[in-house]
Amino acid sequence: MPINLYATFHVIAGVRSLNIDLPVGITARQMVACVLDQLPVLRLHWVNEKGEIHAHVHGFINGQEIPTLPLGWNTPLQAADILDFIPPVAGG
């Protein structure tokens, strides 16, 4: 499953994308844990000390923002899904 990191997430992790082979049906939340296992440098930026995903982490499944989906971060993923992670952006 392709996972893309943008802006400062890309800079912090040192990679623009990665591909993780996981069982079908794994949730977006579980995928975050898998990404953090491979890229622990992102942990502080993505989750709090309880392992809860920060509200400012913008995750997308096939272009749809994860928190807006009916199951949110508990949405099951399919092998063909593409995940994108975008950090908070400020400016005007």
C-alpha positions in Angstrom: 0.0 0.0 0.0 1.6 3.3 -1.0 1.9 6.0 1.7 2.9 9.5 0.7 4.4 12.1 3.1 4.2 15.8 2.3 6.0 19.0 3.3 7.5 18.8 6.8 6.5 15.1 7.3 8.6 14.3 4.2 11.5 16.4 5.5 11.4 14.9 9.1 11.1 11.3 7.8 13.7 11.7 5.1 11.5 9.9 2.6 8.7 11.1 0.4 6.9 7.8 0.2 6.9 4.2 1.4 5.1 1.0 0.5 3.8 -1.3 3.3 2.3 -4.7 2.6 -0.3 -5.4 5.2 -3.4 -7.6 5.5 -6.5 -6.4 3.9 -8.9 -4.9 6.4 -6.3 -3.2 8.6 -7.6 0.1 9.7 -6.2 3.5 9.0 -5.3 3.8 12.7 -3.4 0.5 12.6 -1.6 1.7 9.5 -0.4 4.8 11.4 1.1 2.5 14.0 2.9 0.5 11.2 4.2 3.7 9.7 5.5 4.8 13.0 7.2 1.5 13.6 9.1 2.1 10.4 9.6 5.8 10.8 9.7 6.4 14.6 11.0 10.0 14.0 7.4 10.9 13.1 5.9 9.6 16.4 6.2 12.9 18.3 4.6 14.7 15.3 1.7 12.2 14.7 0.6 10.9 18.1 0.5 12.0 21.7 1.9 10.1 24.7 -1.2 7.9 24.8 -0.8 7.0 21.1 -3.8 9.1 20.0 -3.4 10.7 16.6 -3.1 14.5 16.8 -6.0 16.4 15.3 -3.5 18.4 13.1 -2.3 15.3 11.3 -4.2 15.4 8.0 -4.6 11.8 6.7 -6.3 11.0 3.4 -7.5 7.7 1.9 -7.8 8.0 -1.9 -8.1 11.8 -1.5 -10.8 11.7 1.2 -9.9 13.1 4.6 -9.9 10.3 7.1 -11.7 12.0 10.0 -14.6 12.9 7.7 -15.2 9.3 6.7 -18.0 7.4 8.6 -15.6 5.3 10.5 -12.8 7.9 10.7 -9.5 6.5 11.7 -11.1 3.1 12.1 -11.8 2.8 8.4 -10.7 -0.5 7.0 -8.1 -0.2 4.2 -8.0 -2.1 0.9 -4.9 -3.1 -1.0 -5.5 -0.6 -3.8 -5.9 2.4 -1.4 -3.4 5.2 -1.4 -2.7 7.1 1.9 -1.4 10.7 2.1 -0.3 12.5 5.2 -0.1 16.3 5.2 1.1 18.4 8.1 -0.7 21.5 9.3 -0.2 24.5 7.0 -0.4 28.1 8.0 -0.2 31.3 6.0 -2.2 33.8 4.2 
